[in-house]
Amino acid sequence: MAELRPDERVRQRRLVEPDLAGVRLAGVDFVEAHLEGGDLSEARIDRGGFADALLERVNLANLRARAASLHRVELRGCRMTGLQWAEGTWRDVLVTDARADLCALRYTTLHGVTFRDCVLTEADLVEARLREVRLERCSLERADLRGARFERVELCGCRLDGWRGVERLDGVAMPWPDVVQNAGALASALGVRLLDSD
């Protein structure tokens, strides 16, 4: 697609297989846009972001965003491995069937966000703020939660194996079977030692 100027607004566009790999998008806003396929891997977003948008099967691997936002956005089947979204805002976002291992959302605020059937192995949520967030059937092994804050967050069908900062889970709700399944990780976080049965 044509080169995007700083602070440009891309409005009401359907972009099929856009090639924006490695492109710097300074202050660019995609509004009411539909991205179908395409490559934004290693792109850089400073400010700007997406609003009222749909991204389907877009490669967002190693994308770096700072002070950018997602508002009323749906991401379906996107590759998000190594995505770094720092000091930004995600509001009313649905992420489904995404491979987002090593995804970093440091110092980002997530409000009204749902992750469903996503691979979030080794996700970095250091100092993130999560409010009314729901994670359903997500792989979250070895996630880093240090300094994260949770308010009305639900974890359903997720495992806590190897989490750092698991003791920070006040503000999180889980179904009882999930609590039982993750009892070892929760006990370890509380400093509880397990005794041998004999």
FENWO-V755623 format. One record per residue. RES is the residue in one small letter. OMEGA is omega as a letter, one per 30 degrees, with the letter a starting at -180 (NA if undefined). Layout:
BEGIN
((RES OMEGA) (RES OMEGA))
END
This chain:
BEGIN
((m a) (a a) (e a) (l a) (r l) (p l) (d l) (e l) (r l) (v a) (r l) (q l) (r l) (r a) (l a) (v l) (e l) (p l) (d l) (l a) (a l) (g a) (v l) (r a) (l a) (a l) (g a) (v l) (d l) (f a) (v a) (e a) (a l) (h l) (l a) (e a) (g l) (g a) (d l) (l a) (s l) (e l) (a l) (r l) (i l) (d a) (r l) (g l) (g a) (f l) (a a) (d a) (a l) (l l) (l a) (e l) (r l) (v l) (n l) (l a) (a l) (n l) (l l) (r l) (a l) (r l) (a l) (a a) (s l) (l l) (h a) (r a) (v l) (e l) (l a) (r l) (g a) (c l) (r a) (m a) (t l) (g l) (l l) (q a) (w a) (a l) (e a) (g a) (t l) (w a) (r a) (d a) (v l) (l l) (v a) (t l) (d a) (a l) (r a) (a l) (d a) (l l) (c a) (a l) (l a) (r l) (y l) (t l) (t l) (l a) (h l) (g a) (v l) (t l) (f a) (r l) (d a) (c l) (v a) (l a) (t a) (e l) (a a) (d l) (l a) (v l) (e l) (a l) (r a) (l l) (r a) (e l) (v l) (r l) (l a) (e l) (r a) (c l) (s a) (l a) (e l) (r l) (a l) (d a) (l a) (r l) (g l) (a l) (r a) (f l) (e a) (r l) (v l) (e l) (l a) (c l) (g a) (c l) (r a) (l a) (d l) (g a) (w l) (r a) (g a) (v l) (e a) (r a) (l l) (d a) (g a) (v l) (a l) (m l) (p a) (w l) (p l) (d l) (v l) (v a) (q a) (n a) (a a) (g a) (a a) (l l) (a l) (s a) (a l) (l a) (g a) (v l) (r l) (l l) (l l) (d a) (s l) (d NA))
END
